[in-house]
């Protein structure tokens, strides 16, 4: 059985936004709402994991003492 293609962050986010729009329609059945909710939660988790990976990989390059360059971990406020 072929492996399911992993979506990029942007593709996952686009799909998540489409799911939210679909769920906002008043004519959506409960069954469809539940299926969309489940898929949306999986996509949301995938997006959060990708963001965590990106944050962990980023280093802030700072110029220090003239021309010396040092790396420092990116510290995002609120974390």
N, CA, C and O atoms as a printed pandas DataFrame, in Angstrom:
     atom_number atom_name residue_name chain_id  residue_number  x_coord  y_coord  z_coord
0              1         N          UNK        A               1    0.843   -1.179    0.000
1              2        CA          UNK        A               1    0.000    0.000    0.000
2              3         C          UNK        A               1    0.889    1.244    0.000
3              4         O          UNK        A               1    1.802    1.331    0.822
4              5         N          UNK        A               2    0.652    2.217   -0.903
5              6        CA          UNK        A               2    1.501    3.408   -0.955
6              7         C          UNK        A               2    1.362    4.252    0.298
7              8         O          UNK        A               2    0.295    4.361    0.903
8              9         N          UNK        A               3    2.487    4.841    0.656
9             10        CA          UNK        A               3    2.502    5.708    1.832
10            11         C          UNK        A               3    1.838    7.040    1.522
11            12         O          UNK        A               3    2.010    7.592    0.435
12            13         N          UNK        A               4    1.085    7.548    2.476
13            14        CA          UNK        A               4    0.396    8.821    2.306
14            15         C          UNK        A               4    1.422    9.951    2.267
15            16         O          UNK        A               4    2.318   10.014    3.109
16            17         N          UNK        A               5    1.285   10.851    1.275
17            18        CA          UNK        A               5    2.196   11.988    1.146
18            19         C          UNK        A               5    2.022   12.909    2.346
19            20         O          UNK        A               5    0.906   13.286    2.702
20            21         N          UNK        A               6    3.138   13.263    2.957
21            22        CA          UNK        A               6    3.080   14.190    4.080
22            23         C          UNK        A               6    2.916   15.609    3.545
23            24         O          UNK        A               6    3.630   16.031    2.635
24            25         N          UNK        A               7    1.978   16.325    4.116
25            26        CA          UNK        A               7    1.715   17.694    3.684
26            27         C          UNK        A               7    2.747   18.644    4.273
27            28         O          UNK        A               7    3.250   18.429    5.376
28            29         N          UNK        A               8    3.053   19.697    3.524
29            30        CA          UNK        A               8    3.920   20.741    4.061
30            31         C          UNK        A               8    3.129   21.535    5.094
31            32         O          UNK        A               8    1.912   21.388    5.205
32            33         N          UNK        A               9    3.823   22.366    5.840
33            34        CA          UNK        A               9    3.160   23.218    6.830
34            35         C          UNK        A               9    2.095   24.076    6.152
35            36         O          UNK        A               9    0.968   24.190    6.633
36            37         N          UNK        A              10    2.477   24.676    5.029
37            38        CA          UNK        A              10    1.561   25.568    4.324
38            39         C          UNK        A              10    0.335   24.820    3.802
39            40         O          UNK        A              10   -0.785   25.325    3.883
40            41         N          UNK        A              11    0.549   23.612    3.263
41            42        CA          UNK        A              11   -0.572   22.804    2.777
42            43         C          UNK        A              11   -1.501   22.418    3.928
43            44         O          UNK        A              11   -2.724   22.465    3.795
44            45         N          UNK        A              12   -0.907   22.039    5.054
45            46        CA          UNK        A              12   -1.707   21.673    6.228
46            47         C          UNK        A              12   -2.523   22.856    6.719
47            48         O          UNK        A              12   -3.698   22.712    7.056
48            49         N          UNK        A              13   -1.903   24.016    6.758
49            50        CA          UNK        A              13   -2.596   25.220    7.221
50            51         C          UNK        A              13   -3.733   25.597    6.271
51            52         O          UNK        A              13   -4.821   25.960    6.717
52            53         N          UNK        A              14   -3.482   25.510    4.959
53            54        CA          UNK        A              14   -4.534   25.796    3.978
54            55         C          UNK        A              14   -5.706   24.836    4.138
55            56         O          UNK        A              14   -6.867   25.242    4.101
56            57         N          UNK        A              15   -5.387   23.561    4.317
57            58        CA          UNK        A              15   -6.432   22.550    4.475
58            59         C          UNK        A              15   -7.214   22.793    5.773
59            60         O          UNK        A              15   -8.435   22.645    5.806
60            61         N          UNK        A              16   -6.507   23.161    6.823
61            62        CA          UNK        A              16   -7.153   23.459    8.102
62            63         C          UNK        A              16   -8.107   24.648    7.966
63            64         O          UNK        A              16   -9.216   24.624    8.500
64            65         N          UNK        A              17   -7.673   25.679    7.254
65            66        CA          UNK        A              17   -8.534   26.845    7.036
66            67         C          UNK        A              17   -9.779   26.468    6.233
67            68         O          UNK        A              17  -10.868   26.971    6.509
68            69         N          UNK        A              18   -9.626   25.583    5.238
69            70        CA          UNK        A              18  -10.770   25.133    4.443
70            71         C          UNK        A              18  -11.747   24.332    5.306
71            72         O          UNK        A              18  -12.962   24.442    5.143
72            73         N          UNK        A              19  -11.213   23.537    6.215
73            74        CA          UNK        A              19  -12.059   22.752    7.119
74            75         C          UNK        A              19  -12.859   23.677    8.030
75            76         O          UNK        A              19  -14.051   23.459    8.250
76            77         N          UNK        A              20  -12.209   24.700    8.555
77            78        CA          UNK        A              20  -12.907   25.660    9.424
78            79         C          UNK        A              20  -14.044   26.333    8.656
79            80         O          UNK        A              20  -15.152   26.477    9.174
80            81         N          UNK        A              21  -13.765   26.744    7.422
81            82        CA          UNK        A              21  -14.812   27.368    6.606
82            83         C          UNK        A              21  -15.974   26.407    6.388
83            84         O          UNK        A              21  -17.135   26.805    6.484
84            85         N          UNK        A              22  -15.666   25.140    6.093
85            86        CA          UNK        A              22  -16.713   24.134    5.871
86            87         C          UNK        A              22  -17.534   23.914    7.136
87            88         O          UNK        A              22  -18.751   23.744    7.073
88            89         N          UNK        A              23  -16.862   23.919    8.284
89            90        CA          UNK        A              23  -17.563   23.692    9.548
90            91         C          UNK        A              23  -18.471   24.861    9.914
91            92         O          UNK        A              23  -19.443   24.686   10.648
92            93         N          UNK        A              24  -18.163   26.040    9.410
93            94        CA          UNK        A              24  -18.969   27.220    9.710
94            95         C          UNK        A              24  -20.273   27.258    8.915
95            96         O          UNK        A              24  -21.154   28.065    9.211
96            97         N          UNK        A              25  -20.402   26.396    7.914
97            98        CA          UNK        A              25  -21.632   26.340    7.125
98            99         C          UNK        A              25  -22.744   25.736    7.974
99           100         O          UNK        A              25  -22.550   24.698    8.607
100          101         N          UNK        A              26  -23.883   26.367    7.988
101          102        CA          UNK        A              26  -24.975   25.902    8.848
102          103         C          UNK        A              26  -25.620   24.614    8.355
103          104         O          UNK        A              26  -26.325   23.951    9.115
104          105         N          UNK        A              27  -25.390   24.247    7.096
105          106        CA          UNK        A              27  -26.024   23.051    6.557
106          107         C          UNK        A              27  -25.143   21.803    6.658
107          108         O          UNK        A              27  -25.450   20.785    6.038
108          109         N          UNK        A              28  -24.065   21.865    7.422
109          110        CA          UNK        A              28  -23.162   20.733    7.580
110          111         C          UNK        A              28  -23.766   19.727    8.557
111          112         O          UNK        A              28  -24.231   20.091    9.637
112          113         N          UNK        A              29  -23.750   18.457    8.156
113          114        CA          UNK        A              29  -24.309   17.412    9.025
114          115         C          UNK        A              29  -23.389   17.154   10.218
115          116         O          UNK        A              29  -22.201   17.477   10.184
116          117         N          UNK        A              30  -23.952   16.575   11.257
117          118        CA          UNK        A              30  -23.168   16.250   12.447
118          119         C          UNK        A              30  -22.037   15.282   12.096
119          120         O          UNK        A              30  -20.919   15.419   12.594
120          121         N          UNK        A              31  -22.331   14.313   11.244
121          122        CA          UNK        A              31  -21.313   13.341   10.832
122          123         C          UNK        A              31  -20.141   14.053   10.145
123          124         O          UNK        A              31  -18.980   13.767   10.437
124          125         N          UNK        A              32  -20.452   14.979    9.232
125          126        CA          UNK        A              32  -19.400   15.734    8.548
126          127         C          UNK        A              32  -18.650   16.647    9.512
127          128         O          UNK        A              32  -17.432   16.800    9.411
128          129         N          UNK        A              33  -19.382   17.253   10.448
129          130        CA          UNK        A              33  -18.728   18.099   11.452
130          131         C          UNK        A              33  -17.707   17.307   12.259
131          132         O          UNK        A              33  -16.594   17.773   12.498
132          133         N          UNK        A              34  -18.098   16.102   12.676
133          134        CA          UNK        A              34  -17.197   15.272   13.478
134          135         C          UNK        A              34  -15.978   14.829   12.667
135          136         O          UNK        A              34  -14.859   14.818   13.179
136          137         N          UNK        A              35  -16.198   14.467   11.403
137          138        CA          UNK        A              35  -15.078   14.067   10.539
138          139         C          UNK        A              35  -14.134   15.247   10.322
139          140         O          UNK        A              35  -12.914   15.092   10.386
140          141         N          UNK        A              36  -14.702   16.428   10.067
141          142        CA          UNK        A              36  -13.880   17.626    9.878
142          143         C          UNK        A              36  -13.129   17.992   11.152
143          144         O          UNK        A              36  -11.962   18.380   11.100
144          145         N          UNK        A              37  -13.795   17.870   12.292
145          146        CA          UNK        A              37  -13.161   18.172   13.575
146          147         C          UNK        A              37  -11.955   17.261   13.798
147          148         O          UNK        A              37  -10.881   17.725   14.180
148          149         N          UNK        A              38  -12.137   15.970   13.559
149          150        CA          UNK        A              38  -11.052   15.004   13.754
150          151         C          UNK        A              38   -9.877   15.314   12.835
151          152         O          UNK        A              38   -8.726   15.334   13.272
152          153         N          UNK        A              39  -10.172   15.555   11.562
153          154        CA          UNK        A              39   -9.103   15.878   10.616
154          155         C          UNK        A              39   -8.438   17.199   10.979
155          156         O          UNK        A              39   -7.216   17.327   10.892
156          157         N          UNK        A              40   -9.238   18.181   11.385
157          158        CA          UNK        A              40   -8.694   19.478   11.772
158          159         C          UNK        A              40   -7.760   19.386   12.968
159          160         O          UNK        A              40   -6.727   20.054   13.007
160          161         N          UNK        A              41   -8.119   18.561   13.940
161          162        CA          UNK        A              41   -7.259   18.387   15.115
162          163         C          UNK        A              41   -5.922   17.757   14.717
163          164         O          UNK        A              41   -4.873   18.156   15.224
164          165         N          UNK        A              42   -5.955   16.784   13.820
165          166        CA          UNK        A              42   -4.714   16.148   13.346
166          167         C          UNK        A              42   -3.849   17.151   12.589
167          168         O          UNK        A              42   -2.635   17.206   12.783
168          169         N          UNK        A              43   -4.481   17.939   11.730
169          170        CA          UNK        A              43   -3.741   18.955   10.978
170          171         C          UNK        A              43   -3.170   20.021   11.910
171          172         O          UNK        A              43   -2.035   20.463   11.729
172          173         N          UNK        A              44   -3.953   20.434   12.903
173          174        CA          UNK        A              44   -3.474   21.419   13.871
174          175         C          UNK        A              44   -2.265   20.912   14.635
175          176         O          UNK        A              44   -1.305   21.651   14.852
176          177         N          UNK        A              45   -2.313   19.652   15.043
177          178        CA          UNK        A              45   -1.179   19.051   15.761
178          179         C          UNK        A              45    0.050   18.982   14.861
179          180         O          UNK        A              45    1.164   19.250   15.310
180          181         N          UNK        A              46   -0.149   18.624   13.594
181          182        CA          UNK        A              46    0.970   18.563   12.648
182          183         C          UNK        A              46    1.591   19.951   12.470
183          184         O          UNK        A              46    2.814   20.083   12.412
184          185         N          UNK        A              47    0.756   20.976   12.386
185          186        CA          UNK        A              47    1.262   22.348   12.252
186          187         C          UNK        A              47    2.058   22.758   13.492
187          188         O          UNK        A              47    3.128   23.355   13.377
188          189         N          UNK        A              48    1.537   22.438   14.664
189          190        CA          UNK        A              48    2.248   22.773   15.902
190          191         C          UNK        A              48    3.594   22.062   15.981
191          192         O          UNK        A              48    4.578   22.646   16.435
192          193         N          UNK        A              49    3.645   20.811   15.545
193          194        CA          UNK        A              49    4.906   20.069   15.551
194          195         C          UNK        A              49    5.917   20.694   14.592
195          196         O          UNK        A              49    7.100   20.802   14.915
196          197         N          UNK        A              50    5.451   21.103   13.416
197          198        CA          UNK        A              50    6.345   21.750   12.455
198          199         C          UNK        A              50    6.875   23.073   13.001
199          200         O          UNK        A              50    8.052   23.392   12.832
200          201         N          UNK        A              51    6.015   23.832   13.648
201          202        CA          UNK        A              51    6.455   25.096   14.250
202          203         C          UNK        A              51    7.481   24.854   15.355
203          204         O          UNK        A              51    8.453   25.599   15.476
204          205         N          UNK        A              52    7.268   23.819   16.154
205          206        CA          UNK        A              52    8.216   23.494   17.224
206          207         C          UNK        A              52    9.567   23.097   16.637
207          208         O          UNK        A              52   10.610   23.480   17.166
208          209         N          UNK        A              53    9.551   22.329   15.543
209          210        CA          UNK        A              53   10.808   21.943   14.886
210          211         C          UNK        A              53   11.534   23.165   14.351
211          212         O          UNK        A              53   12.750   23.291   14.499
212          213         N          UNK        A              54   10.779   24.071   13.726
213          214        CA          UNK        A              54   11.386   25.276   13.164
214          215         C          UNK        A              54   11.987   26.144   14.262
215          216         O          UNK        A              54   13.087   26.677   14.113
216          217         N          UNK        A              55   11.261   26.282   15.361
217          218        CA          UNK        A              55   11.758   27.092   16.477
218          219         C          UNK        A              55   13.034   26.491   17.057
219          220         O          UNK        A              55   13.977   27.213   17.380
220          221         N          UNK        A              56   13.057   25.161   17.187
221          222        CA          UNK        A              56   14.233   24.495   17.742
222          223         C          UNK        A              56   15.440   24.638   16.821
223          224         O          UNK        A              56   16.577   24.678   17.290
224          225         N          UNK        A              57   15.196   24.716   15.514
225          226        CA          UNK        A              57   16.294   24.785   14.553
226          227         C          UNK        A              57   16.850   26.197   14.375
227          228         O          UNK        A              57   17.966   26.370   13.885
228          229         N          UNK        A              58   16.081   27.195   14.768
229          230        CA          UNK        A              58   16.526   28.579   14.551
230          231         C          UNK        A              58   17.540   29.033   15.589
231          232         O          UNK        A              58   17.378   28.818   16.790
232          233         N          UNK        A              59   18.547   29.640   15.105
233          234        CA          UNK        A              59   19.503   30.309   15.984
234          235         C          UNK        A              59   19.533   31.770   15.576
235          236         O          UNK        A              59   19.460   32.112   14.396
236          237         N          UNK        A              60   19.638   32.586   16.544
237          238        CA          UNK        A              60   19.717   34.009   16.278
238          239         C          UNK        A              60   21.189   34.375   16.147
239          240         O          UNK        A              60   21.982   34.140   17.059
240          241         N          UNK        A              61   21.542   34.944   15.019
241          242        CA          UNK        A              61   22.933   35.347   14.808
242          243         C          UNK        A              61   23.074   36.796   15.281
243          244         O          UNK        A              61   22.366   37.694   14.824
244          245         N          UNK        A              62   23.986   36.984   16.185
245          246        CA          UNK        A              62   24.170   38.306   16.775
246          247         C          UNK        A              62   25.599   38.774   16.513
247          248         O          UNK        A              62   26.553   38.013   16.672
248          249         N          UNK        A              63   25.729   40.002   16.120
249          250        CA          UNK        A              63   27.067   40.566   16.002
250          251         C          UNK        A              63   27.473   41.064   17.375
251          252         O          UNK        A              63   26.735   41.791   18.040
252          253         N          UNK        A              64   28.653   40.659   17.779
253          254        CA          UNK        A              64   29.139   40.986   19.106
254          255         C          UNK        A              64   30.589   41.444   19.014
255          256         O          UNK        A              64   31.355   40.911   18.211
256          257         N          UNK        A              65   30.960   42.387   19.796
257          258        CA          UNK        A              65   32.347   42.843   19.874
258          259         C          UNK        A              65   32.951   43.085   18.495
259          260         O          UNK        A              65   33.908   42.415   18.108
260          261         N          UNK        A              66   32.416   44.006   17.780
261          262        CA          UNK        A              66   32.978   44.323   16.469
262          263         C          UNK        A              66   32.518   43.349   15.409
263          264         O          UNK        A              66   31.330   43.254   15.101
264          265         N          UNK        A              67   33.485   42.617   14.850
265          266        CA          UNK        A              67   33.171   41.716   13.749
266          267         C          UNK        A              67   32.936   40.280   14.177
267          268         O          UNK        A              67   32.655   39.424   13.339
268          269         N          UNK        A              68   33.047   40.004   15.465
269          270        CA          UNK        A              68   32.810   38.633   15.916
270          271         C          UNK        A              68   31.319   38.321   15.831
271          272         O          UNK        A              68   30.476   39.149   16.174
272          273         N          UNK        A              69   31.019   37.140   15.379
273          274        CA          UNK        A              69   29.625   36.713   15.298
274          275         C          UNK        A              69   29.436   35.532   16.233
275          276         O          UNK        A              69   30.227   34.588   16.228
276          277         N          UNK        A              70   28.392   35.592   17.027
277          278        CA          UNK        A              70   28.091   34.507   17.955
278          279         C          UNK        A              70   26.670   34.030   17.703
279          280         O          UNK        A              70   25.823   34.788   17.231
280          281         N          UNK        A              71   26.420   32.779   18.019
281          282        CA          UNK        A              71   25.069   32.242   17.888
282          283         C          UNK        A              71   24.428   32.185   19.263
283          284         O          UNK        A              71   25.080   31.862   20.256
284          285         N          UNK        A              72   23.164   32.498   19.305
285          286        CA          UNK        A              72   22.411   32.403   20.549
286          287         C          UNK        A              72   21.076   31.753   20.233
287          288         O          UNK        A              72   20.524   31.946   19.150
288          289         N          UNK        A              73   20.563   30.989   21.173
289          290        CA          UNK        A              73   19.264   30.356   20.967
290          291         C          UNK        A              73   18.186   31.416   20.872
291          292         O          UNK        A              73   18.223   32.424   21.579
292          293         N          UNK        A              74   17.227   31.180   19.992
293          294        CA          UNK        A              74   16.107   32.088   19.851
294          295         C          UNK        A              74   15.196   31.920   21.055
295          296         O          UNK        A              74   14.744   30.812   21.346
296          297         N          UNK        A              75   14.925   33.010   21.752
297          298        CA          UNK        A              75   14.055   32.964   22.923
298          299         C          UNK        A              75   12.811   33.778   22.613
299          300         O          UNK        A              75   12.844   35.009   22.601
300          301         N          UNK        A              76   11.715   33.078   22.364
301          302        CA          UNK        A              76   10.465   33.756   22.043
302          303         C          UNK        A              76    9.712   33.998   23.338
303          304         O          UNK        A              76    9.483   33.074   24.119
304          305         N          UNK        A              77    9.327   35.257   23.562
305          306        CA          UNK        A              77    8.612   35.596   24.794
306          307         C          UNK        A              77    7.307   34.836   24.877
307          308         O          UNK        A              77    6.664   34.574   23.861
308          309         N          UNK        A              78    6.920   34.484   26.087
309          310        CA          UNK        A              78    5.682   33.759   26.296
310          311         C          UNK        A              78    5.865   32.258   26.306
311          312         O          UNK        A              78    4.892   31.523   26.471
312          313         N          UNK        A              79    7.061   31.793   26.138
313          314        CA          UNK        A              79    7.351   30.356   26.133
314          315         C          UNK        A              79    7.826   29.929   27.490
315          316         O          UNK        A              79    8.124   28.753   27.698
